[in-house]
């Protein structure tokens, strides 16, 4: 069995392993990482060989760490990444190029329609009725998008939102509120089958599914990094954040919003950002936490999106695609029955 795991911001970890009598055997680690001393490679191999086949990534990582000689240096990978690669080998998890991808970038729609499309297209991928897809959002109007489990009254100032022309909507994924001013953000969604993230912990899947955009940002000269659990950052501050939702039919939604521009005063008047939220960020200003792409690159939003699509295409061989008329129709029905209702918006008052 063969497994691979690309460490976000790091190197490729490759493992080959067999199972005999419920134990891992014939384990071999490889990759483009750096490891000192050289003999530590055999120490890692010996640590994994003989482990129970049902060992999870944490157990494998602990065994690897315990076997490393004093002063060992692992560059570009970690014991946890070895564990992840082993689990992916055991479940024969596919890679990005094992799927037939498409990129969708279509007309601007309402915030509610964007959220409904997320649910519809994720469901279609889970059912096998649509290819795995990257969709770039376009917006007819600005919105505050709150997480599925957030309190409406704790997160949004309704008067400020109305004054500045922000619709308030609730998405199906968790996470925090996002101020999405039309023309000032770049939002994308990945609709993927659960098999793509097999063998990954929920937390690791965030880093895995955002690695392509880190590569795109670095191609623009931005030193982008993944900050657990769901942030994309540069040395100057936060760039964006991601969220996920997994459907029972096997469809996985992973979407992220990246700041192209920002008006800190508007943010302060629309969002209710408490002191506790800011306490672990080392700043008293929410706006200072965000470092938009416009100031870092000097590029237009359209130019950055084109770069994103080019990077994704180079990594997946994705083709340009479209949203089918019946998918739009299903999304419109979902807007009426769910996303435009007070029951959904205020499901957590």
Residue frames as qw, qx, qy, qz and C-alpha x, y, z in Angstrom:
[[0.000, 0.888, 0.461, 0.000, 0.00, 0.00, 0.00],
 [0.446, 0.191, 0.051, 0.873, 1.22, 3.43, -0.93],
 [0.145, -0.883, -0.432, 0.113, 0.37, 6.77, 0.68],
 [0.418, 0.289, 0.009, 0.861, 1.42, 10.37, 0.13],
 [0.225, -0.870, -0.403, 0.171, 0.89, 13.53, 2.13],
 [0.388, 0.524, -0.010, 0.758, 2.09, 16.99, 1.16],
 [0.379, -0.519, -0.462, 0.611, 2.81, 18.94, 4.33],
 [0.146, 0.930, 0.288, 0.173, 1.20, 22.39, 3.95],
 [0.035, -0.961, 0.266, -0.073, 4.11, 24.78, 3.52],
 [0.531, -0.551, 0.638, 0.085, 6.49, 21.83, 3.79],
 [0.119, 0.414, -0.825, -0.366, 7.60, 18.74, 1.93],
 [0.810, 0.047, -0.361, -0.460, 6.13, 15.57, 0.45],
 [0.416, -0.347, 0.797, -0.265, 5.97, 12.53, 2.75],
 [0.733, 0.222, -0.495, -0.410, 5.70, 9.17, 0.95],
 [0.476, -0.335, 0.764, -0.277, 5.16, 5.80, 2.62],
 [0.680, 0.128, -0.636, -0.343, 4.89, 2.22, 1.47],
 [0.351, -0.278, 0.739, -0.503, 3.53, -0.33, 3.93],
 [0.549, -0.094, -0.759, -0.337, 1.89, -3.75, 4.13],
 [0.607, -0.375, 0.361, -0.600, -0.32, -5.41, 6.72],
 [0.610, 0.097, -0.785, -0.049, 0.23, -8.93, 8.01],
 [0.509, -0.344, -0.741, 0.272, -1.55, -10.54, 10.96],
 [0.259, -0.887, -0.380, -0.034, -3.04, -7.18, 11.92],
 [0.492, -0.664, 0.091, 0.555, 0.36, -5.44, 12.09],
 [0.391, 0.891, -0.165, -0.161, 2.15, -2.91, 9.89],
 [0.799, -0.226, 0.411, 0.376, 5.06, -4.50, 8.04],
 [0.606, 0.276, 0.397, 0.632, 7.59, -3.67, 5.32],
 [0.011, 0.958, 0.235, -0.161, 7.23, 0.02, 6.15],
 [0.586, 0.048, 0.164, 0.792, 9.43, 2.42, 4.23],
 [0.005, 0.893, 0.230, -0.386, 9.47, 6.21, 4.49],
 [0.526, 0.170, 0.336, 0.762, 10.60, 8.47, 1.63],
 [0.087, 0.927, 0.359, -0.069, 10.15, 12.05, 0.46],
 [0.481, 0.608, -0.029, 0.631, 11.84, 15.33, -0.39],
 [0.483, -0.868, -0.033, -0.107, 12.17, 16.37, 3.25],
 [0.336, 0.618, -0.578, 0.414, 15.43, 16.86, 5.21],
 [0.861, -0.482, -0.095, -0.132, 16.43, 14.61, 8.09],
 [0.368, 0.553, -0.618, 0.421, 19.48, 14.55, 10.35],
 [0.205, -0.498, 0.762, 0.359, 21.14, 12.32, 11.31],
 [0.494, 0.259, -0.631, -0.539, 20.82, 10.15, 8.23],
 [0.204, 0.010, -0.970, 0.130, 20.40, 7.05, 10.39],
 [0.343, 0.161, 0.510, -0.773, 17.14, 8.46, 11.82],
 [0.602, 0.183, -0.410, -0.660, 15.37, 7.24, 8.69],
 [0.533, 0.018, -0.846, -0.030, 15.85, 3.63, 9.77],
 [0.002, -0.087, -0.717, 0.692, 14.80, 4.54, 13.30],
 [0.506, 0.182, 0.076, -0.839, 11.49, 5.85, 11.92],
 [0.637, 0.143, -0.638, -0.408, 11.00, 2.75, 9.77],
 [0.359, 0.004, -0.888, 0.289, 11.64, 0.49, 12.76],
 [0.190, 0.088, 0.526, -0.824, 9.22, 2.47, 14.94],
 [0.626, 0.177, -0.099, -0.753, 6.30, 2.00, 12.53],
 [0.587, 0.141, -0.773, -0.196, 6.95, -1.63, 11.69],
 [0.319, -0.126, -0.880, 0.330, 5.02, -3.84, 14.07],
 [0.266, 0.062, 0.336, -0.901, 2.41, -1.28, 15.10],
 [0.400, 0.416, 0.790, -0.206, -1.23, -2.48, 15.09],
 [0.226, 0.308, 0.603, 0.700, -2.82, -1.83, 11.70],
 [0.139, -0.810, -0.538, -0.186, -5.64, 0.09, 13.37],
 [0.437, -0.426, -0.186, 0.770, -3.22, 2.63, 14.91],
 [0.231, 0.926, 0.298, 0.009, -4.40, 6.16, 14.27],
 [0.484, 0.715, -0.122, 0.490, -2.17, 9.01, 13.12],
 [0.331, -0.825, 0.287, -0.357, -1.51, 10.16, 16.69],
 [0.894, -0.339, 0.288, 0.039, -0.32, 6.73, 17.84],
 [0.829, 0.376, 0.090, 0.404, 1.97, 6.45, 14.82],
 [0.192, 0.841, -0.162, 0.480, 3.35, 9.94, 15.40],
 [0.587, -0.722, 0.299, -0.210, 4.04, 9.17, 19.06],
 [0.944, -0.097, 0.236, 0.208, 5.95, 6.03, 18.09],
 [0.632, 0.603, 0.005, 0.486, 8.03, 7.93, 15.55],
 [0.098, -0.876, 0.211, -0.422, 8.82, 10.72, 18.00],
 [0.763, -0.572, 0.290, -0.081, 9.87, 8.26, 20.70],
 [0.925, 0.086, 0.208, 0.306, 12.25, 6.49, 18.30],
 [0.420, 0.841, -0.103, 0.326, 14.09, 9.60, 17.13],
 [0.710, -0.080, -0.315, 0.625, 17.64, 9.97, 18.46],
 [0.284, -0.787, -0.222, 0.502, 18.45, 12.92, 20.68],
 [0.130, -0.598, 0.261, 0.747, 18.95, 16.09, 18.66],
 [0.414, 0.318, 0.747, 0.412, 17.30, 14.73, 15.51],
 [0.147, 0.432, -0.050, -0.889, 16.28, 17.44, 13.03],
 [0.381, 0.478, 0.771, 0.176, 13.16, 17.02, 10.89],
 [0.045, 0.429, -0.114, -0.895, 12.82, 19.77, 8.29],
 [0.379, 0.132, -0.510, -0.761, 9.76, 20.02, 6.10],
 [0.677, -0.241, -0.615, -0.324, 7.88, 17.25, 7.86],
 [0.395, -0.461, 0.517, -0.604, 6.83, 16.04, 11.32],
 [0.114, -0.022, 0.982, -0.150, 6.02, 12.76, 13.06],
 [0.487, 0.432, 0.494, -0.576, 2.36, 13.70, 12.63],
 [0.522, 0.567, -0.326, -0.547, 2.79, 13.92, 8.85],
 [0.146, 0.261, -0.948, -0.107, 4.22, 10.40, 8.84],
 [0.283, 0.223, 0.839, -0.407, 1.16, 9.20, 10.72],
 [0.520, 0.551, 0.144, -0.637, -1.13, 10.95, 8.26],
 [0.400, 0.492, -0.645, -0.426, 0.64, 9.42, 5.25],
 [0.024, -0.082, 0.992, -0.088, 0.34, 5.94, 6.78],
 [0.403, 0.388, 0.654, -0.509, -3.38, 6.33, 7.42],
 [0.518, 0.594, -0.145, -0.599, -3.90, 7.56, 3.87],
 [0.232, 0.360, -0.866, -0.257, -2.03, 4.53, 2.57],
 [0.157, 0.077, 0.951, -0.257, -4.18, 2.16, 4.61],
 [0.449, 0.557, 0.526, -0.460, -7.43, 3.63, 3.29],
 [0.486, 0.239, 0.582, 0.607, -6.00, 4.01, -0.25],
 [0.102, 0.821, 0.272, -0.491, -6.88, 7.70, -0.21],
 [0.615, 0.573, 0.311, 0.444, -6.69, 9.29, -3.65],
 [0.352, -0.341, 0.011, 0.872, -4.78, 12.47, -4.50],
 [0.259, 0.618, 0.080, -0.738, -5.84, 15.65, -6.27],
 [0.271, 0.423, -0.609, -0.614, -4.99, 14.33, -9.74],
 [0.107, 0.104, 0.988, 0.028, -7.01, 11.18, -9.21],
 [0.283, 0.641, 0.608, -0.374, -10.20, 13.20, -9.78],
 [0.299, 0.448, 0.502, 0.677, -11.64, 14.95, -12.82],
 [0.167, -0.538, -0.376, 0.736, -11.92, 18.59, -11.68],
 [0.241, 0.674, 0.411, 0.564, -13.67, 21.65, -12.97],
 [0.209, -0.236, -0.254, 0.915, -13.44, 25.36, -12.15],
 [0.034, 0.747, 0.618, 0.243, -16.63, 27.41, -12.05],
 [0.195, -0.348, -0.155, 0.904, -16.55, 31.22, -12.10],
 [0.103, 0.562, 0.700, 0.429, -19.91, 32.59, -13.17],
 [0.085, -0.672, -0.227, -0.700, -22.27, 35.52, -12.77],
 [0.025, -0.179, 0.557, -0.810, -22.70, 37.49, -9.56],
 [0.481, -0.484, -0.671, -0.289, -25.58, 36.29, -7.40],
 [0.446, -0.741, 0.062, -0.498, -27.09, 37.29, -4.07],
 [0.111, -0.494, 0.773, -0.382, -25.45, 36.28, -0.79],
 [0.744, -0.038, 0.505, -0.436, -28.29, 33.84, -0.10],
 [0.866, 0.452, -0.114, -0.183, -27.89, 32.30, -3.55],
 [0.331, 0.628, -0.679, 0.186, -24.15, 31.86, -3.01],
 [0.361, -0.323, 0.763, -0.428, -24.85, 29.98, 0.22],
 [0.842, 0.197, 0.312, -0.394, -27.57, 27.86, -1.38],
 [0.709, 0.579, -0.392, -0.088, -25.28, 26.96, -4.27],
 [0.008, -0.540, 0.797, -0.271, -22.73, 25.74, -1.74],
 [0.608, -0.079, 0.680, -0.403, -25.22, 23.27, -0.30],
 [0.835, 0.438, 0.099, -0.319, -26.58, 22.14, -3.67],
 [0.574, 0.650, -0.498, -0.015, -23.20, 21.64, -5.34],
 [0.173, -0.455, 0.822, -0.294, -21.72, 19.85, -2.32],
 [0.736, 0.084, 0.542, -0.396, -24.70, 17.51, -2.33],
 [0.784, 0.559, -0.133, -0.235, -24.33, 16.87, -6.06],
 [0.303, 0.613, -0.722, 0.109, -20.66, 15.91, -5.62],
 [0.406, -0.263, 0.784, -0.390, -21.54, 13.62, -2.73],
 [0.795, 0.284, 0.391, -0.366, -24.16, 11.92, -4.89],
 [0.537, -0.103, 0.675, 0.496, -21.72, 11.52, -7.77],
 [0.431, 0.750, 0.499, 0.056, -23.80, 13.79, -10.03],
 [0.204, 0.968, -0.132, 0.066, -21.10, 16.49, -10.35],
 [0.752, 0.287, -0.321, 0.499, -17.34, 16.45, -10.73],
 [0.525, -0.564, -0.243, 0.589, -15.27, 17.81, -7.84],
 [0.259, 0.798, 0.280, 0.467, -15.32, 21.56, -8.30],
 [0.338, -0.292, -0.212, 0.869, -13.61, 24.80, -7.37],
 [0.101, 0.806, 0.495, 0.308, -16.09, 27.68, -7.48],
 [0.261, -0.010, -0.153, 0.953, -15.11, 31.34, -7.30],
 [0.021, 0.728, 0.636, -0.255, -17.94, 33.45, -5.85],
 [0.117, 0.269, 0.164, 0.942, -19.15, 36.74, -7.28],
 [0.087, -0.479, -0.669, 0.562, -21.44, 39.01, -5.27],
 [0.052, 0.698, 0.487, 0.523, -24.43, 41.15, -6.23],
 [0.301, -0.834, 0.017, -0.462, -24.32, 42.88, -2.85],
 [0.159, 0.459, -0.708, 0.512, -22.32, 43.01, 0.36],
 [0.798, -0.404, -0.348, -0.282, -23.11, 40.70, 3.26],
 [0.271, -0.524, 0.715, -0.375, -22.19, 39.63, 6.75],
 [0.799, 0.022, -0.558, -0.223, -22.05, 35.84, 6.71],
 [0.459, -0.550, 0.553, -0.426, -22.29, 34.32, 10.18],
 [0.163, 0.235, -0.958, -0.008, -21.34, 30.76, 11.09],
 [0.534, -0.288, -0.708, -0.360, -23.92, 28.06, 11.52],
 [0.587, -0.454, -0.620, 0.254, -23.64, 28.06, 15.32],
 [0.245, 0.068, -0.231, 0.939, -23.11, 31.75, 16.04],
 [0.002, -0.681, -0.604, 0.415, -25.55, 33.95, 17.88],
 [0.296, 0.703, 0.379, 0.524, -27.05, 36.58, 15.58],
 [0.223, -0.952, -0.128, -0.166, -27.32, 39.24, 18.25],
 [0.670, -0.622, 0.187, 0.360, -23.82, 38.63, 19.58],
 [0.651, -0.009, 0.436, 0.622, -22.12, 38.91, 16.20],
 [0.242, 0.454, 0.463, 0.722, -23.94, 41.60, 14.22],
 [0.047, 0.425, 0.307, -0.850, -25.03, 45.17, 14.81],
 [0.390, 0.568, 0.707, 0.162, -28.23, 45.25, 12.70],
 [0.121, 0.943, 0.155, -0.268, -28.32, 49.05, 12.53],
 [0.217, -0.668, 0.514, 0.492, -24.71, 49.21, 11.39],
 [0.433, 0.081, 0.821, 0.363, -25.29, 46.51, 8.80],
 [0.329, 0.759, 0.561, 0.026, -28.33, 48.32, 7.39],
 [0.035, -0.918, 0.061, 0.390, -26.56, 51.68, 7.40],
 [0.158, -0.592, 0.640, 0.463, -23.63, 50.32, 5.38],
 [0.699, 0.395, -0.296, -0.517, -25.74, 48.16, 3.06],
 [0.105, 0.309, -0.945, 0.030, -24.79, 44.72, 4.35],
 [0.817, -0.179, -0.335, -0.435, -27.26, 41.86, 4.12],
 [0.332, -0.453, 0.759, -0.331, -26.99, 39.41, 7.03],
 [0.860, 0.126, -0.374, -0.325, -27.06, 35.69, 6.21],
 [0.632, -0.471, 0.598, -0.145, -26.16, 32.40, 7.89],
 [0.492, 0.446, -0.704, -0.252, -24.10, 29.65, 6.23],
 [0.937, -0.175, -0.215, -0.213, -24.20, 25.89, 6.80],
 [0.728, 0.178, -0.465, 0.471, -20.59, 25.64, 8.02],
 [0.561, -0.715, -0.274, 0.313, -19.26, 26.61, 11.43],
 [0.529, 0.133, 0.011, 0.838, -16.66, 29.25, 12.21],
 [0.148, -0.522, -0.312, 0.780, -16.84, 32.98, 12.68],
 [0.354, 0.845, 0.326, -0.234, -18.59, 35.93, 11.08],
 [0.523, 0.013, 0.394, 0.756, -17.12, 37.27, 7.84],
 [0.206, 0.765, 0.125, -0.597, -17.58, 40.80, 6.54],
 [0.546, 0.168, 0.656, 0.494, -17.92, 40.32, 2.80],
 [0.210, 0.730, 0.034, -0.650, -17.99, 43.64, 1.00],
 [0.777, 0.535, 0.318, 0.091, -18.67, 43.17, -2.70],
 [0.525, 0.790, -0.145, 0.281, -15.47, 43.73, -4.65],
 [0.146, -0.799, 0.490, -0.317, -13.31, 43.65, -1.51],
 [0.638, -0.343, 0.675, -0.142, -13.01, 39.92, -0.91],
 [0.502, 0.315, -0.728, -0.345, -12.17, 36.73, -2.79],
 [0.684, -0.162, 0.574, -0.420, -14.28, 33.76, -1.77],
 [0.485, 0.283, -0.751, -0.348, -13.92, 30.25, -3.12],
 [0.809, -0.188, 0.395, -0.393, -15.56, 26.92, -2.42],
 [0.195, 0.310, -0.910, -0.195, -14.26, 23.41, -2.96],
 [0.853, -0.035, 0.154, -0.497, -16.86, 20.68, -3.40],
 [0.263, 0.467, -0.844, -0.039, -15.07, 17.36, -2.96],
 [0.853, -0.207, -0.433, -0.204, -15.84, 13.71, -2.20],
 [0.650, -0.702, 0.249, -0.148, -14.96, 12.54, 1.28],
 [0.957, 0.043, 0.063, 0.280, -12.43, 10.10, -0.18],
 [0.450, 0.721, -0.178, 0.496, -10.08, 13.00, -0.95],
 [0.169, -0.690, 0.440, -0.550, -9.60, 13.66, 2.77],
 [0.942, -0.252, -0.202, -0.086, -9.65, 10.04, 3.96],
 [0.817, -0.035, -0.281, 0.502, -6.99, 9.36, 6.55],
 [0.193, 0.408, -0.182, 0.873, -6.78, 13.01, 7.55],
 [0.141, -0.470, -0.650, 0.581, -7.97, 14.37, 10.85],
 [0.146, 0.874, 0.460, 0.045, -10.63, 17.06, 10.56],
 [0.223, -0.881, 0.118, 0.400, -8.02, 19.67, 11.50],
 [0.447, -0.298, 0.609, 0.583, -5.46, 18.35, 8.99],
 [0.428, 0.537, 0.664, 0.296, -8.04, 18.45, 6.21],
 [0.064, 0.960, 0.147, -0.229, -8.20, 22.24, 6.51],
 [0.262, -0.697, 0.477, 0.467, -4.50, 22.56, 5.84],
 [0.492, 0.052, 0.783, 0.376, -4.65, 19.95, 3.07],
 [0.353, 0.699, 0.601, 0.161, -7.52, 21.62, 1.19],
 [0.031, 0.983, 0.041, -0.178, -6.00, 25.11, 1.50],
 [0.635, -0.385, 0.387, 0.547, -2.47, 24.16, 0.43],
 [0.518, 0.465, 0.484, 0.530, -3.14, 25.01, -3.23],
 [0.035, 0.951, 0.205, 0.228, -4.11, 28.59, -2.36],
 [0.534, -0.746, 0.215, 0.336, -0.97, 28.99, -0.25],
 [0.631, -0.002, 0.494, 0.598, 1.00, 28.03, -3.34],
 [0.288, 0.752, 0.421, 0.418, -0.97, 30.56, -5.39],
 [0.250, -0.967, -0.053, 0.026, -0.31, 33.32, -2.86],
 [0.622, -0.524, 0.342, 0.471, 3.40, 32.52, -2.74],
 [0.577, 0.338, 0.483, 0.566, 3.55, 32.76, -6.53],
 [0.080, 0.898, 0.247, 0.355, 2.40, 36.37, -6.05],
 [0.353, 0.478, -0.395, 0.700, 5.23, 37.07, -3.62],
 [0.554, -0.588, 0.138, -0.573, 3.19, 36.68, -0.42],
 [0.203, 0.271, -0.888, 0.310, 4.74, 34.61, 2.37],
 [0.709, -0.277, -0.111, -0.639, 1.45, 32.87, 3.09],
 [0.124, 0.174, -0.935, 0.284, 1.13, 30.27, 5.84],
 [0.603, -0.429, -0.573, -0.351, -1.60, 28.13, 7.35],
 [0.090, -0.319, 0.595, -0.732, -2.46, 28.98, 10.97],
 [0.303, -0.301, -0.904, -0.022, -4.49, 26.27, 12.73],
 [0.588, 0.200, 0.782, -0.045, -7.36, 25.77, 12.83],
 [0.494, 0.620, 0.588, 0.163, -8.63, 27.71, 9.86],
 [0.040, 0.926, -0.027, -0.375, -6.65, 30.89, 9.15],
 [0.733, 0.408, 0.146, 0.524, -4.49, 31.89, 6.19],
 [0.305, -0.913, -0.012, 0.269, -1.91, 34.48, 7.20],
 [0.621, 0.585, -0.177, 0.491, 1.19, 36.39, 6.20],
 [0.529, -0.101, -0.425, 0.728, 3.85, 37.94, 8.46],
 [0.040, -0.216, 0.030, -0.975, 1.83, 41.17, 8.39],
 [0.477, 0.033, 0.435, -0.763, -1.45, 39.67, 9.55],
 [0.541, 0.269, 0.785, -0.140, -4.41, 37.50, 8.75],
 [0.099, 0.145, -0.588, -0.790, -5.34, 37.17, 5.07],
 [0.633, -0.104, -0.396, -0.657, -8.40, 34.97, 5.30],
 [0.429, -0.185, 0.773, -0.429, -10.24, 32.14, 6.96],
 [0.413, 0.045, -0.801, -0.431, -11.83, 28.83, 5.99],
 [0.601, -0.086, 0.530, -0.592, -14.76, 26.70, 7.13],
 [0.198, 0.102, -0.926, -0.304, -16.08, 23.23, 6.35],
 [0.717, 0.006, 0.328, -0.615, -19.28, 21.24, 6.26],
 [0.040, 0.179, -0.959, -0.217, -19.52, 17.50, 5.66],
 [0.699, 0.010, -0.097, -0.708, -22.76, 16.06, 4.35],
 [0.736, -0.157, 0.612, -0.243, -24.10, 12.63, 5.18],
 [0.870, 0.464, 0.133, -0.103, -23.97, 11.60, 1.50],
 [0.822, -0.083, 0.218, 0.519, -20.16, 11.97, 1.37],
 [0.366, 0.761, 0.117, 0.523, -19.92, 15.48, -0.02],
 [0.539, -0.482, -0.218, 0.655, -17.44, 17.84, 1.65],
 [0.188, 0.919, 0.157, 0.308, -17.71, 21.63, 1.45],
 [0.592, -0.392, -0.079, 0.699, -14.56, 23.63, 2.13],
 [0.272, 0.838, 0.250, 0.402, -14.86, 27.36, 1.56],
 [0.540, -0.357, -0.145, 0.748, -12.57, 30.28, 2.33],
 [0.160, 0.955, 0.212, 0.134, -12.74, 34.05, 2.20],
 [0.641, -0.100, 0.006, 0.761, -9.61, 36.07, 1.56],
 [0.019, -0.881, -0.217, 0.420, -9.47, 39.82, 2.06],
 [0.580, 0.472, 0.249, 0.616, -8.59, 41.85, -1.02],
 [0.058, 0.469, -0.104, 0.875, -9.38, 45.19, 0.60],
 [0.413, -0.513, -0.703, 0.267, -10.88, 46.28, 3.91],
 [0.125, -0.652, 0.007, -0.748, -12.53, 49.25, 5.58],
 [0.360, -0.047, -0.771, 0.523, -11.72, 48.90, 9.27],
 [0.239, 0.002, 0.313, -0.919, -14.23, 51.52, 10.35],
 [0.692, -0.024, -0.345, -0.634, -17.07, 49.75, 8.57],
 [0.607, -0.007, -0.787, 0.111, -16.00, 46.45, 10.13],
 [0.145, -0.023, -0.653, 0.743, -16.13, 47.99, 13.60],
 [0.400, 0.066, 0.153, -0.901, -19.62, 49.38, 12.98],
 [0.733, 0.064, -0.433, -0.521, -21.12, 46.20, 11.49],
 [0.742, -0.043, -0.659, 0.121, -19.55, 43.39, 13.52],
 [0.564, -0.745, 0.181, -0.306, -19.67, 43.04, 17.27],
 [0.735, 0.305, -0.522, 0.308, -16.14, 41.85, 17.98],
 [0.666, -0.735, -0.080, -0.102, -15.75, 41.16, 21.66],
 [0.143, -0.824, 0.536, -0.117, -12.67, 41.58, 23.79],
 [0.780, -0.243, 0.576, -0.020, -12.36, 37.80, 24.23],
 [0.819, 0.530, 0.192, 0.107, -12.12, 37.34, 20.46],
 [0.370, 0.853, -0.249, 0.270, -9.26, 39.80, 20.33],
 [0.580, -0.746, 0.318, -0.074, -7.51, 38.68, 23.51],
 [0.835, -0.188, 0.431, 0.284, -5.43, 35.96, 21.87],
 [0.643, 0.652, 0.208, 0.345, -4.47, 38.14, 18.91],
 [0.572, -0.287, -0.060, 0.766, -2.35, 40.66, 20.78],
 [0.087, 0.184, 0.244, 0.948, -4.21, 43.67, 19.41],
 [0.190, 0.454, 0.594, -0.636, -7.20, 45.79, 20.31],
 [0.413, 0.505, -0.171, -0.738, -8.10, 46.49, 16.70],
 [0.795, 0.242, 0.554, -0.057, -9.89, 43.93, 14.55],
 [0.582, 0.807, -0.048, -0.086, -8.89, 45.77, 11.39],
 [0.011, -0.787, 0.616, 0.031, -5.21, 45.52, 12.28],
 [0.689, -0.171, 0.704, -0.039, -5.54, 41.73, 12.36],
 [0.747, 0.507, 0.427, 0.050, -6.25, 41.68, 8.63],
 [0.211, -0.559, 0.441, 0.670, -3.67, 42.36, 5.92],
 [0.719, 0.559, 0.296, -0.286, -5.49, 42.57, 2.57],
 [0.764, 0.132, 0.440, 0.453, -4.00, 41.40, -0.73],
 [0.361, 0.886, 0.173, 0.234, -4.36, 44.77, -2.44],
 [0.214, -0.933, 0.288, -0.013, -1.74, 46.34, -0.19],
 [0.698, -0.411, 0.547, 0.213, 0.57, 43.34, -0.47],
 [0.663, 0.193, 0.604, 0.397, 0.49, 42.82, -4.22],
 [0.078, 0.484, -0.192, -0.850, -0.71, 45.98, -5.97],
 [0.006, -0.097, -0.860, -0.501, -2.69, 43.68, -8.26],
 [0.549, -0.124, -0.125, -0.817, -6.36, 43.96, -9.13],
 [0.682, -0.088, 0.593, -0.418, -8.82, 41.49, -7.67],
 [0.866, 0.432, -0.008, -0.252, -9.36, 39.98, -11.13],
 [0.447, 0.645, -0.612, 0.096, -5.62, 39.46, -11.62],
 [0.271, -0.389, 0.795, -0.377, -5.33, 37.65, -8.31],
 [0.810, 0.139, 0.407, -0.399, -8.31, 35.42, -9.12],
 [0.760, 0.566, -0.286, -0.138, -6.75, 34.56, -12.49],
 [0.175, 0.574, -0.764, 0.236, -3.56, 33.58, -10.68],
 [0.568, -0.177, 0.669, -0.446, -5.54, 31.42, -8.25],
 [0.873, 0.331, 0.160, -0.320, -7.27, 29.60, -11.08],
 [0.584, 0.639, -0.500, -0.004, -4.00, 29.08, -12.96],
 [0.101, -0.475, 0.813, -0.321, -2.35, 27.55, -9.89],
 [0.706, 0.010, 0.567, -0.426, -5.30, 25.25, -9.22],
 [0.825, 0.498, -0.087, -0.251, -5.38, 24.20, -12.87],
 [0.376, 0.637, -0.667, 0.090, -1.64, 23.40, -12.82],
 [0.239, -0.335, 0.826, -0.385, -2.08, 21.15, -9.76],
 [0.579, 0.173, 0.693, -0.393, -5.27, 19.35, -10.80],
 [0.106, 0.050, 0.761, 0.639, -5.62, 19.65, -14.61],
 [0.259, 0.554, 0.629, -0.480, -9.03, 21.20, -13.95],
 [0.180, 0.364, 0.595, 0.694, -11.22, 22.27, -16.85],
 [0.237, 0.001, 0.118, -0.964, -13.56, 25.25, -16.98],
 [0.058, -0.368, -0.927, -0.039, -17.09, 24.25, -16.08],
 [0.288, -0.345, -0.175, -0.876, -20.55, 25.68, -15.53],
 [0.294, 0.116, 0.738, -0.596, -23.41, 25.50, -13.07],
 [0.006, -0.278, -0.860, -0.428, -26.29, 23.64, -14.70],
 [0.343, -0.363, -0.207, -0.841, -29.76, 25.22, -14.97],
 [0.728, -0.442, -0.484, -0.202, -31.26, 22.59, -12.66],
 [0.590, -0.172, -0.459, 0.642, -28.55, 23.32, -10.08],
 [0.014, -0.177, 0.069, -0.982, -29.51, 27.00, -10.14],
 [0.563, -0.391, -0.391, -0.615, -33.17, 25.97, -9.83],
 [0.730, -0.349, -0.558, 0.186, -32.47, 23.77, -6.83],
 [0.393, -0.055, -0.336, 0.854, -30.50, 26.59, -5.22],
 [0.231, -0.308, -0.136, -0.913, -33.31, 29.09, -5.82],
 [0.692, -0.437, -0.478, -0.320, -35.75, 26.72, -4.11],
 [0.680, -0.255, -0.485, 0.487, -33.35, 26.38, -1.18],
 [0.124, 0.192, -0.142, 0.963, -33.11, 30.15, -0.87],
 [0.484, -0.394, -0.246, -0.742, -36.89, 30.30, -0.48],
 [0.812, -0.371, -0.422, -0.155, -37.23, 27.38, 1.89],
 [0.790, -0.340, -0.267, 0.434, -34.17, 27.97, 4.05],
 [0.545, -0.007, -0.081, 0.834, -31.65, 30.77, 3.52],
 [0.051, -0.419, -0.149, -0.894, -34.14, 33.64, 3.29],
 [0.577, -0.598, -0.505, -0.234, -36.18, 32.55, 6.32],
 [0.276, -0.736, 0.339, -0.517, -36.05, 34.09, 9.77],
 [0.933, -0.327, 0.097, -0.118, -36.06, 30.57, 11.23],
 [0.876, 0.206, -0.086, 0.427, -32.70, 29.85, 9.62],
 [0.267, 0.683, -0.205, 0.648, -31.14, 33.27, 10.18],
 [0.356, -0.596, 0.373, -0.615, -32.14, 33.29, 13.86],
 [0.863, -0.113, -0.489, -0.058, -31.68, 29.57, 14.57],
 [0.583, -0.287, -0.422, 0.632, -29.25, 30.80, 17.24],
 [0.027, -0.939, -0.331, -0.094, -30.80, 34.09, 18.41]]
